[in-house]
Amino acid sequence: MEEYNKKELLSIVAKRVKELRSKKDVTQDNALNDTGIHFGRIEQGKRDISFFTLFKICQYFEISLKDFFTKDFD
């Protein structure tokens, strides 16, 4: 299994969240208004989000947690 440091993991999560948001064609402001989650901070890769926040993001994009982690993780 590949070893990741915290910065790398946050970057991967940031990239995935941004990809999902872009694919759904919503702005960060719209996503914030819809969920109460500040996507800008997450997409910068500087914020370590909670499991509950990640769960809410997956619900918003209508994907499972498993699907979220299927891409870019070994």
QUIUR-V889900 format. One record per residue. N is the residue number from 0. SS is DSSP state (2 for helix, 1 for strand, 0 for the rest). Layout:
n: (N | N)
ss: (SS | SS)
//
This chain:
n: (0 | 1 | 2 | 3 | 4 | 5 | 6 | 7 | 8 | 9 | 10 | 11 | 12 | 13 | 14 | 15 | 16 | 17 | 18 | 19 | 20 | 21 | 22 | 23 | 24 | 25 | 26 | 27 | 28 | 29 | 30 | 31 | 32 | 33 | 34 | 35 | 36 | 37 | 38 | 39 | 40 | 41 | 42 | 43 | 44 | 45 | 46 | 47 | 48 | 49 | 50 | 51 | 52 | 53 | 54 | 55 | 56 | 57 | 58 | 59 | 60 | 61 | 62 | 63 | 64 | 65 | 66 | 67 | 68 | 69 | 70 | 71 | 72 | 73)
ss: (0 | 0 | 0 | 0 | 0 | 2 | 2 | 2 | 2 | 2 | 2 | 2 | 2 | 2 | 2 | 2 | 2 | 2 | 2 | 2 | 2 | 2 | 2 | 2 | 0 | 0 | 0 | 2 | 2 | 2 | 2 | 2 | 2 | 2 | 2 | 0 | 0 | 0 | 2 | 2 | 2 | 2 | 2 | 0 | 0 | 0 | 0 | 0 | 0 | 0 | 2 | 2 | 2 | 2 | 2 | 2 | 2 | 2 | 2 | 2 | 0 | 0 | 0 | 0 | 2 | 2 | 2 | 2 | 2 | 2 | 0 | 0 | 0 | 0)
//
